[in-house]
């Protein structure tokens, strides 16, 4: 294992070998890893038959906009994928553009309305513990006290993943998932999973009761060495120069575009700080900084590679699935936004780390197919958006918060405002206190709608009944109405009594602080649109710019490996990855 370090451009010998042996594969610019010698030559002709290993990659918060902005600079793994089947307008089509719902769509082929994963967290007023917030990847029955000490579980995922479907047909298949987040690994892996590992605290952990593995112990030990020593920052690539500019947060007069709401927003403003010029220097022992840096992705990819060896993935009698969810892009986006030097460095390091992963698979002679996408997109922080053509970007005011709304509405309806409205954040699902009678509950919902009707920060408020009555959307996801987007992530037993969708450019972080200045989660396309890239050795690349969905990935991969599933299994459809007259979906041209 090794961690990101200065990029080497000096391996001319291995570059030459790659250039000679891989021209048809379309990635002759791939930069070889420093730490491994090129020992085997990957196939340059299209392999026959189905691939032996599916490598499904989710890059957390990797918006279509980031891919579009940086693809010209990629030389590693993302450059290789950009030579495959490229769907630049992929969609996490639903409104709840968060990590857990997004990951739940990728290998199930189903929208959150069917996966049941409606958000990262939701309120379940029936749980026995004091705090009613439920995390999407926890076992509620085992987490009685503080939800922060939850027991990780995939129980909330209601449908099987591709890896599980393959195992059901070919029991020899292995289903393995690795991530920087538990929900990333669990929602892609599913219930029947051979190995599942995610970053927890200072290293990788698994489900309760699972035995450790020597490769995981070794990886964690190596991480421990880096943490103990600390590490210098990353060099800024020349093409990142324009991004390297300090943006003040919580500074000046607090005028973050709030207009008449500015007075509300500047209250209790936290200490000023800047973002935009970071290099990810790692102080000794700072595991949090390790996590919010390219080092997390490098460690995740290292562990994935080591699990390939330990389990001989791609060498068995049935196709295996390796899910890799890379979380650093998301942590970097939340901490420093999408348009600073930090994200620029992260994009370069992500590309290089993915290049090393693919090169490692090449060297092992594995016939693998890659699908890469994201769980959602993201938006930059309002303070920088103001300088870059979006003066209407703003932070959400207090008026959309559940307790503030309850204090306005409760007295009007003669109801105790305390806990009248419950929400985990200032957008998305809101619940009415469960002891409120049904007739009164409807009045509360109507009162919220009336209260927010004139709020320019709010695009729409829908009651659960309105959303439930809408048919499940179909057709091009870029044309869906807001109600249709909300329908795609609505699951009645878990969803709120109402759903609040914020206006375009409204960032639901009321009080930014170091580590959290920007986010995603909206129903707008900057949060919904993600790249969807497929690659296999020897394939002829093409680009299809029309909108497709992440729920199309599972049916596409199922067809590629010849997995038969009943009709109407998926919300998505198979995408033909053959650039010519052939059809990987099995339809005769
Ligand atoms: Zn995410």
Boltz pocket constraint, residues with backbone or C-beta under 6 A from the ligand:
constraints:
  - pocket:
      binder: B
      contacts: [[A, 60], [A, 61], [A, 98], [A, 99], [A, 100], [A, 330], [A, 375], [A, 376]]
      max_distance: 6.0
